[in-house]
Amino acid sequence: ILYAAMGVQPRCGVAHDLGVQLSESGHLLVDAHGRTNVPQVYAAGDVVEGLAQLSVAAAQGATAATAMHQFLLRFAFCDTASPA
């Protein structure tokens, strides 16, 4: 069973504590790849600004996971001491 819960506020306390920017509605602000303004912090689903639907959340999760995977691959093959 699936249902919509209109008017629900996202719980973004941990992200807020990390310094992630929030929209006026209290959702996390992310780019097209799910990256927040805080390095190495990604978000997807109903905590981000946008259309709150299951199919959209699944696509956002896949996009963010791909971006994280690409980041980790770049980091693994770089000679830097820490990820950027």
N, CA, C and O atoms as a printed pandas DataFrame, in Angstrom:
     atom_number atom_name residue_name chain_id  residue_number  x_coord  y_coord  z_coord
0              1         N          ILE        A               1    0.853   -1.177    0.000
1              2        CA          ILE        A               1    0.000    0.000    0.000
2              3         C          ILE        A               1    0.892    1.231    0.000
3              4         O          ILE        A               1    1.815    1.344    0.807
4              5         N          LEU        A               2    0.613    2.140   -0.901
5              6        CA          LEU        A               2    1.319    3.417   -0.956
6              7         C          LEU        A               2    0.331    4.533   -0.693
7              8         O          LEU        A               2   -0.837    4.438   -1.070
8              9         N          TYR        A               3    0.788    5.575   -0.057
9             10        CA          TYR        A               3   -0.078    6.714    0.186
10            11         C          TYR        A               3    0.757    7.994    0.197
11            12         O          TYR        A               3    1.972    7.942    0.385
12            13         N          ALA        A               4    0.131    9.094    0.004
13            14        CA          ALA        A               4    0.795   10.397    0.045
14            15         C          ALA        A               4    0.511   11.058    1.381
15            16         O          ALA        A               4   -0.600   10.972    1.904
16            17         N          ALA        A               5    1.497   11.700    1.916
17            18        CA          ALA        A               5    1.341   12.435    3.168
18            19         C          ALA        A               5    1.631   13.903    2.883
19            20         O          ALA        A               5    2.787   14.325    2.917
20            21         N          MET        A               6    0.629   14.654    2.610
21            22        CA          MET        A               6    0.790   16.055    2.251
22            23         C          MET        A               6    1.017   16.899    3.503
23            24         O          MET        A               6    0.421   16.652    4.551
24            25         N          GLY        A               7    1.882   17.891    3.374
25            26        CA          GLY        A               7    2.114   18.815    4.481
26            27         C          GLY        A               7    3.078   18.317    5.533
27            28         O          GLY        A               7    3.204   18.945    6.584
28            29         N          VAL        A               8    3.759   17.220    5.294
29            30        CA          VAL        A               8    4.704   16.683    6.264
30            31         C          VAL        A               8    6.037   17.414    6.123
31            32         O          VAL        A               8    6.508   17.629    5.007
32            33         N          GLN        A               9    6.643   17.793    7.236
33            34        CA          GLN        A               9    7.928   18.469    7.225
34            35         C          GLN        A               9    9.064   17.446    7.304
35            36         O          GLN        A               9    9.001   16.507    8.097
36            37         N          PRO        A              10   10.102   17.627    6.482
37            38        CA          PRO        A              10   11.226   16.684    6.525
38            39         C          PRO        A              10   12.006   16.814    7.826
39            40         O          PRO        A              10   12.080   17.892    8.416
40            41         N          ARG        A              11   12.575   15.717    8.257
41            42        CA          ARG        A              11   13.431   15.723    9.448
42            43         C          ARG        A              11   14.869   15.819    8.971
43            44         O          ARG        A              11   15.456   14.830    8.533
44            45         N          CYS        A              12   15.428   17.006    9.059
45            46        CA          CYS        A              12   16.759   17.287    8.511
46            47         C          CYS        A              12   17.728   17.747    9.596
47            48         O          CYS        A              12   18.685   18.465    9.304
48            49         N          GLY        A              13   17.495   17.344   10.836
49            50        CA          GLY        A              13   18.319   17.814   11.945
50            51         C          GLY        A              13   19.795   17.516   11.785
51            52         O          GLY        A              13   20.628   18.392   12.019
52            53         N          VAL        A              14   20.138   16.300   11.393
53            54        CA          VAL        A              14   21.545   15.923   11.225
54            55         C          VAL        A              14   22.167   16.737   10.099
55            56         O          VAL        A              14   23.276   17.252   10.244
56            57         N          ALA        A              15   21.467   16.855    8.986
57            58        CA          ALA        A              15   21.976   17.632    7.860
58            59         C          ALA        A              15   22.146   19.098    8.266
59            60         O          ALA        A              15   23.145   19.728    7.919
60            61         N          HIS        A              16   21.187   19.628    8.989
61            62        CA          HIS        A              16   21.276   21.009    9.458
62            63         C          HIS        A              16   22.499   21.177   10.350
63            64         O          HIS        A              16   23.228   22.161   10.224
64            65         N          ASP        A              17   22.730   20.222   11.255
65            66        CA          ASP        A              17   23.901   20.276   12.138
66            67         C          ASP        A              17   25.214   20.242   11.354
67            68         O          ASP        A              17   26.216   20.805   11.793
68            69         N          LEU        A              18   25.205   19.581   10.195
69            70        CA          LEU        A              18   26.396   19.514    9.346
70            71         C          LEU        A              18   26.596   20.792    8.534
71            72         O          LEU        A              18   27.662   20.994    7.952
72            73         N          GLY        A              19   25.587   21.649    8.491
73            74        CA          GLY        A              19   25.679   22.895    7.750
74            75         C          GLY        A              19   25.093   22.855    6.363
75            76         O          GLY        A              19   25.369   23.736    5.549
76            77         N          VAL        A              20   24.275   21.835    6.072
77            78        CA          VAL        A              20   23.639   21.741    4.761
78            79         C          VAL        A              20   22.610   22.864    4.633
79            80         O          VAL        A              20   21.838   23.126    5.555
80            81         N          GLN        A              21   22.614   23.519    3.479
81            82        CA          GLN        A              21   21.664   24.600    3.236
82            83         C          GLN        A              21   20.258   24.038    3.092
83            84         O          GLN        A              21   20.042   22.997    2.472
84            85         N          LEU        A              22   19.314   24.753    3.680
85            86        CA          LEU        A              22   17.905   24.377    3.612
86            87         C          LEU        A              22   17.131   25.403    2.796
87            88         O          LEU        A              22   17.481   26.582    2.755
88            89         N          SER        A              23   16.080   24.929    2.154
89            90        CA          SER        A              23   15.186   25.834    1.436
90            91         C          SER        A              23   14.268   26.515    2.449
91            92         O          SER        A              23   14.289   26.188    3.636
92            93         N          GLU        A              24   13.472   27.454    1.976
93            94        CA          GLU        A              24   12.521   28.133    2.863
94            95         C          GLU        A              24   11.508   27.161    3.463
95            96         O          GLU        A              24   10.982   27.390    4.552
96            97         N          SER        A              25   11.239   26.067    2.736
97            98        CA          SER        A              25   10.274   25.083    3.239
98            99         C          SER        A              25   10.914   24.066    4.182
99           100         O          SER        A              25   10.218   23.204    4.719
100          101         N          GLY        A              26   12.236   24.156    4.392
101          102        CA          GLY        A              26   12.920   23.250    5.309
102          103         C          GLY        A              26   13.505   22.018    4.651
103          104         O          GLY        A              26   13.992   21.125    5.344
104          105         N          HIS        A              27   13.470   21.949    3.329
105          106        CA          HIS        A              27   14.049   20.821    2.597
106          107         C          HIS        A              27   15.520   21.084    2.301
107          108         O          HIS        A              27   15.951   22.237    2.264
108          109         N          LEU        A              28   16.291   20.021    2.090
109          110        CA          LEU        A              28   17.699   20.170    1.759
110          111         C          LEU        A              28   17.848   20.628    0.313
111          112         O          LEU        A              28   17.115   20.182   -0.569
112          113         N          LEU        A              29   18.797   21.516    0.084
113          114        CA          LEU        A              29   19.078   21.982   -1.266
114          115         C          LEU        A              29   20.212   21.134   -1.840
115          116         O          LEU        A              29   21.274   21.008   -1.230
116          117         N          VAL        A              30   19.978   20.559   -3.012
117          118        CA          VAL        A              30   20.965   19.709   -3.673
118          119         C          VAL        A              30   21.082   20.107   -5.134
119          120         O          VAL        A              30   20.197   20.762   -5.685
120          121         N          ASP        A              31   22.201   19.699   -5.765
121          122        CA          ASP        A              31   22.338   19.929   -7.195
122          123         C          ASP        A              31   21.728   18.748   -7.948
123          124         O          ASP        A              31   21.087   17.890   -7.342
124          125         N          ALA        A              32   21.920   18.704   -9.242
125          126        CA          ALA        A              32   21.312   17.658  -10.075
126          127         C          ALA        A              32   21.845   16.258   -9.764
127          128         O          ALA        A              32   21.267   15.260  -10.195
128          129         N          HIS        A              33   22.948   16.189   -9.014
129          130        CA          HIS        A              33   23.535   14.893   -8.672
130          131         C          HIS        A              33   23.317   14.529   -7.209
131          132         O          HIS        A              33   23.888   13.551   -6.728
132          133         N          GLY        A              34   22.508   15.290   -6.500
133          134        CA          GLY        A              34   22.210   15.003   -5.104
134          135         C          GLY        A              34   23.243   15.537   -4.133
135          136         O          GLY        A              34   23.179   15.238   -2.940
136          137         N          ARG        A              35   24.215   16.338   -4.629
137          138        CA          ARG        A              35   25.238   16.897   -3.743
138          139         C          ARG        A              35   24.693   18.117   -3.023
139          140         O          ARG        A              35   24.026   18.961   -3.621
140          141         N          THR        A              36   24.981   18.201   -1.741
141          142        CA          THR        A              36   24.621   19.383   -0.964
142          143         C          THR        A              36   25.781   20.364   -1.021
143          144         O          THR        A              36   26.776   20.113   -1.701
144          145         N          ASN        A              37   25.659   21.475   -0.312
145          146        CA          ASN        A              37   26.746   22.452   -0.243
146          147         C          ASN        A              37   27.891   21.977    0.644
147          148         O          ASN        A              37   28.965   22.577    0.635
148          149         N          VAL        A              38   27.679   20.914    1.405
149          150        CA          VAL        A              38   28.719   20.361    2.272
150          151         C          VAL        A              38   29.424   19.238    1.516
151          152         O          VAL        A              38   28.774   18.291    1.075
152          153         N          PRO        A              39   30.756   19.333    1.358
153          154        CA          PRO        A              39   31.474   18.290    0.623
154          155         C          PRO        A              39   31.190   16.896    1.183
155          156         O          PRO        A              39   31.178   16.694    2.397
156          157         N          GLN        A              40   30.963   15.946    0.290
157          158        CA          GLN        A              40   30.746   14.538    0.602
158          159         C          GLN        A              40   29.427   14.252    1.311
159          160         O          GLN        A              40   29.258   13.177    1.886
160          161         N          VAL        A              41   28.500   15.188    1.279
161          162        CA          VAL        A              41   27.166   14.973    1.839
162          163         C          VAL        A              41   26.164   15.023    0.688
163          164         O          VAL        A              41   26.039   16.039    0.004
164          165         N          TYR        A              42   25.464   13.929    0.486
165          166        CA          TYR        A              42   24.484   13.779   -0.590
166          167         C          TYR        A              42   23.111   13.554    0.038
167          168         O          TYR        A              42   23.006   13.103    1.178
168          169         N          ALA        A              43   22.076   13.871   -0.710
169          170        CA          ALA        A              43   20.718   13.662   -0.210
170          171         C          ALA        A              43   19.783   13.336   -1.363
171          172         O          ALA        A              43   20.018   13.734   -2.504
172          173         N          ALA        A              44   18.723   12.609   -1.049
173          174        CA          ALA        A              44   17.717   12.240   -2.040
174          175         C          ALA        A              44   16.409   11.943   -1.324
175          176         O          ALA        A              44   16.384   11.704   -0.117
176          177         N          GLY        A              45   15.331   11.963   -2.085
177          178        CA          GLY        A              45   14.030   11.582   -1.537
178          179         C          GLY        A              45   13.253   12.753   -0.974
179          180         O          GLY        A              45   13.414   13.889   -1.421
180          181         N          ASP        A              46   12.419   12.477   -0.003
181          182        CA          ASP        A              46   11.501   13.504    0.475
182          183         C          ASP        A              46   12.142   14.555    1.358
183          184         O          ASP        A              46   11.458   15.489    1.776
184          185         N          VAL        A              47   13.436   14.444    1.661
185          186        CA          VAL        A              47   14.108   15.497    2.426
186          187         C          VAL        A              47   14.645   16.601    1.524
187          188         O          VAL        A              47   15.047   17.655    2.017
188          189         N          VAL        A              48   14.659   16.378    0.204
189          190        CA          VAL        A              48   15.152   17.399   -0.717
190          191         C          VAL        A              48   13.987   18.166   -1.331
191          192         O          VAL        A              48   12.857   17.680   -1.386
192          193         N          GLU        A              49   14.289   19.361   -1.784
193          194        CA          GLU        A              49   13.278   20.201   -2.421
194          195         C          GLU        A              49   12.838   19.558   -3.728
195          196         O          GLU        A              49   13.682   19.113   -4.506
196          197         N          GLY        A              50   11.547   19.499   -3.985
197          198        CA          GLY        A              50   11.056   18.954   -5.248
198          199         C          GLY        A              50    9.819   18.099   -5.062
199          200         O          GLY        A              50    9.186   18.103   -4.006
200          201         N          LEU        A              51    9.494   17.371   -6.108
201          202        CA          LEU        A              51    8.309   16.532   -6.136
202          203         C          LEU        A              51    8.496   15.315   -5.239
203          204         O          LEU        A              51    9.390   14.505   -5.485
204          205         N          ALA        A              52    7.681   15.169   -4.218
205          206        CA          ALA        A              52    7.805   14.078   -3.249
206          207         C          ALA        A              52    6.981   12.876   -3.706
207          208         O          ALA        A              52    5.846   12.687   -3.269
208          209         N          GLN        A              53    7.561   12.077   -4.580
209          210        CA          GLN        A              53    6.912   10.858   -5.042
210          211         C          GLN        A              53    7.922    9.726   -5.025
211          212         O          GLN        A              53    9.122    9.948   -5.185
212          213         N          LEU        A              54    7.429    8.520   -4.830
213          214        CA          LEU        A              54    8.293    7.357   -4.704
214          215         C          LEU        A              54    9.198    7.179   -5.916
215          216         O          LEU        A              54   10.393    6.928   -5.759
216          217         N          SER        A              55    8.660    7.303   -7.103
217          218        CA          SER        A              55    9.472    7.110   -8.312
218          219         C          SER        A              55   10.546    8.186   -8.433
219          220         O          SER        A              55   11.653    7.903   -8.889
220          221         N          VAL        A              56   10.231    9.419   -8.029
221          222        CA          VAL        A              56   11.207   10.502   -8.063
222          223         C          VAL        A              56   12.302   10.237   -7.033
223          224         O          VAL        A              56   13.482   10.430   -7.323
224          225         N          ALA        A              57   11.924    9.799   -5.843
225          226        CA          ALA        A              57   12.903    9.500   -4.797
226          227         C          ALA        A              57   13.841    8.371   -5.218
227          228         O          ALA        A              57   15.042    8.431   -4.954
228          229         N          ALA        A              58   13.305    7.357   -5.862
229          230        CA          ALA        A              58   14.142    6.246   -6.335
230          231         C          ALA        A              58   15.140    6.736   -7.376
231          232         O          ALA        A              58   16.308    6.350   -7.345
232          233         N          ALA        A              59   14.695    7.570   -8.286
233          234        CA          ALA        A              59   15.596    8.119   -9.306
234          235         C          ALA        A              59   16.646    9.018   -8.669
235          236         O          ALA        A              59   17.815    8.963   -9.049
236          237         N          GLN        A              60   16.251    9.839   -7.713
237          238        CA          GLN        A              60   17.211   10.694   -7.019
238          239         C          GLN        A              60   18.252    9.855   -6.285
239          240         O          GLN        A              60   19.440   10.176   -6.291
240          241         N          GLY        A              61   17.797    8.785   -5.657
241          242        CA          GLY        A              61   18.725    7.900   -4.946
242          243         C          GLY        A              61   19.727    7.258   -5.886
243          244         O          GLY        A              61   20.910    7.159   -5.563
244          245         N          ALA        A              62   19.261    6.820   -7.047
245          246        CA          ALA        A              62   20.157    6.215   -8.038
246          247         C          ALA        A              62   21.148    7.245   -8.561
247          248         O          ALA        A              62   22.324    6.933   -8.748
248          249         N          THR        A              63   20.691    8.453   -8.794
249          250        CA          THR        A              63   21.568    9.516   -9.286
250          251         C          THR        A              63   22.619    9.871   -8.239
251          252         O          THR        A              63   23.800   10.001   -8.564
252          253         N          ALA        A              64   22.198   10.029   -6.988
253          254        CA          ALA        A              64   23.144   10.353   -5.916
254          255         C          ALA        A              64   24.141    9.212   -5.708
255          256         O          ALA        A              64   25.327    9.460   -5.492
256          257         N          ALA        A              65   23.675    7.978   -5.771
257          258        CA          ALA        A              65   24.570    6.828   -5.605
258          259         C          ALA        A              65   25.624    6.788   -6.709
259          260         O          ALA        A              65   26.786    6.475   -6.451
260          261         N          THR        A              66   25.223    7.102   -7.926
261          262        CA          THR        A              66   26.172    7.144   -9.043
262          263         C          THR        A              66   27.199    8.244   -8.824
263          264         O          THR        A              66   28.388    8.034   -9.059
264          265         N          ALA        A              67   26.757    9.412   -8.377
265          266        CA          ALA        A              67   27.682   10.521   -8.114
266          267         C          ALA        A              67   28.659   10.157   -7.002
267          268         O          ALA        A              67   29.847   10.468   -7.098
268          269         N          MET        A              68   28.172    9.498   -5.944
269          270        CA          MET        A              68   29.062    9.068   -4.856
270          271         C          MET        A              68   30.070    8.045   -5.355
271          272         O          MET        A              68   31.249    8.108   -5.007
272          273         N          HIS        A              69   29.614    7.115   -6.160
273          274        CA          HIS        A              69   30.492    6.086   -6.710
274          275         C          HIS        A              69   31.583    6.725   -7.557
275          276         O          HIS        A              69   32.753    6.362   -7.438
276          277         N          GLN        A              70   31.210    7.672   -8.411
277          278        CA          GLN        A              70   32.195    8.364   -9.239
278          279         C          GLN        A              70   33.196    9.137   -8.378
279          280         O          GLN        A              70   34.392    9.144   -8.672
280          281         N          PHE        A              71   32.716    9.782   -7.328
281          282        CA          PHE        A              71   33.599   10.502   -6.412
282          283         C          PHE        A              71   34.600    9.539   -5.781
283          284         O          PHE        A              71   35.797    9.823   -5.737
284          285         N          LEU        A              72   34.111    8.405   -5.294
285          286        CA          LEU        A              72   34.994    7.436   -4.648
286          287         C          LEU        A              72   36.015    6.865   -5.625
287          288         O          LEU        A              72   37.165    6.640   -5.249
288          289         N          LEU        A              73   35.619    6.629   -6.859
289          290        CA          LEU        A              73   36.560    6.144   -7.864
290          291         C          LEU        A              73   37.647    7.178   -8.128
291          292         O          LEU        A              73   38.825    6.831   -8.215
292          293         N          ARG        A              74   37.261    8.448   -8.256
293          294        CA          ARG        A              74   38.254    9.503   -8.479
294          295         C          ARG        A              74   39.200    9.596   -7.294
295          296         O          ARG        A              74   40.410    9.730   -7.476
296          297         N          PHE        A              75   38.662    9.528   -6.083
297          298        CA          PHE        A              75   39.472    9.629   -4.874
298          299         C          PHE        A              75   40.435    8.446   -4.770
299          300         O          PHE        A              75   41.590    8.621   -4.383
300          301         N          ALA        A              76   39.971    7.256   -5.110
301          302        CA          ALA        A              76   40.807    6.054   -5.006
302          303         C          ALA        A              76   41.997    6.104   -5.945
303          304         O          ALA        A              76   43.034    5.506   -5.656
304          305         N          PHE        A              77   41.870    6.805   -7.065
305          306        CA          PHE        A              77   42.944    6.835   -8.047
306          307         C          PHE        A              77   43.718    8.152   -8.052
307          308         O          PHE        A              77   44.536    8.391   -8.940
308          309         N          CYS        A              78   43.458    9.003   -7.063
309          310        CA          CYS        A              78   44.188   10.268   -6.949
310          311         C          CYS        A              78   45.285   10.135   -5.907
311          312         O          CYS        A              78   45.227    9.258   -5.044
312          313         N          ASP        A              79   46.266   10.988   -5.983
313          314        CA          ASP        A              79   47.365   10.988   -5.002
314          315         C          ASP        A              79   47.139   12.004   -3.893
315          316         O          ASP        A              79   48.093   12.399   -3.223
316          317         N          THR        A              80   45.910   12.433   -3.685
317          318        CA          THR        A              80   45.624   13.427   -2.660
318          319         C          THR        A              80   45.471   12.745   -1.316
319          320         O          THR        A              80   45.148   11.560   -1.231
320          321         N          ALA        A              81   45.712   13.524   -0.260
321          322        CA          ALA        A              81   45.627   12.980    1.095
322          323         C          ALA        A              81   44.193   12.867    1.575
323          324         O          ALA        A              81   43.886   12.014    2.408
324          325         N          SER        A              82   43.309   13.713    1.066
325          326        CA          SER        A              82   41.910   13.650    1.500
326          327         C          SER        A              82   40.999   14.004    0.347
327          328         O          SER        A              82   41.404   14.723   -0.566
328          329         N          PRO        A              83   39.768   13.506    0.376
329          330        CA          PRO        A              83   38.823   13.802   -0.693
330          331         C          PRO        A              83   38.431   15.262   -0.699
331          332         O          PRO        A              83   38.403   15.911    0.347
332          333         N          ALA        A              84   38.129   15.779   -1.872
333          334        CA          ALA        A              84   37.703   17.193   -1.982
334          335         C          ALA        A              84   36.205   17.275   -2.105
335          336         O          ALA        A              84   35.653   18.370   -2.208
